[in-house]
Amino acid sequence: MLQAHRESNVTFLTSPLLDQIPGIVHAFSTRRADSGDFPLGGDDPLIQDNRDRFMAAVGLEAWPVARLKQVHSNVVSWVGDNEFVNEVAEGDASGTSLPGIALGVMTADCVPILIADSTARAVAVVHAGWRGTSEGVAPKTVDRMTSGSRVAAGDLSAVIGPHIGVCCLEVGEEVFDWFAQPEIFERRSEWPRPHLNLAKANRLQLVGAGLAPEKVQVSTLCTRCRGDLFHSYRRDNDRSGRMMSVIGIQP
C-alpha cells in the first residue's frame, strides 16, 4: 500500500518498503496540486515549473536528473562517474551508485518501477510498457545493478507504482503472442479481447531475477480508473499529462 503525502500543496506517493531503507529518496507523482491539474511531462515552461515543484516537495530540490528518452525498449543506462548526468539517454531504465543524482521516468499508464538495495548502494528506475515488459526491461535492470558485484539481487527491493490495471488494459491477440506467460492474461465473457496484467508480468520477472517475493510491492491503483489522482493516456488520449517517478541516494 502506497502512502500519500502533501508538501507545498503537491500530492505524491511513497512506498513503506523503500521508506525503511536509510538514505533512499523516492516518490510517485500524482495529478493533484493547488493549481489543479499537475502534468510533469513535456518542454513547456509551466511543465518545468511543475517538475521543479514536485522535486522540491519530495526532497530532491536542485538535484541533477538523469533523463531518458523513453522508446518502449529494454535498454538500461548506467549513470557512472564518467557520464554526464544531464545528457538525455535513449532507453527505458537507468541505474546509479552515485549519491545526489535523481533518476526519473514519465508514465501515463505504463508501469513505473523503483528499485533499491538494502544499504542504499544502488538504485534504479524502470519504465515498463507492454513492449518493454515483453522484452524483459525489469530483469535486465536487475542484471545491470548486480553486475560487477555492485549488489546482490536478494538485497534488492522493488516497487511497482500506479499503472493501468488489468481491469482496463485490453490488448489484441497479437500482444498475447509476444509473451511466453499466458498466466499474465485474463479473459472474461464480457471482454471481447484479452486483458494484460502488466504488474503481474513484471512481478514474476523480478522474482525470477532473484528478488525475494516479499520485497516486490505492487500498487493496485489503476491510472485509468482513478482520474482524480492520475493522468491516463488510455482514458484521455492526446490530452493526457504525464506523471513522474523518481529515486535517488542521499549524499
Helices and strands as residue ranges (DSSP letters): E 3-7, E 10-14, H 16-19, E 24-33, H 45-57, E 65-66, E 68-69, E 76-79, E 89-90, E 93-96, E 102-107, E 111-117, E 123-128, H 130-134, H 137-146, G 147-149, G 153-155, E 156-160, H 173-176, G 182-184, E 185-186, E 195-196, H 198-208, G 213-215, E 216-218, H 233-236, G 237-239, E 243-249
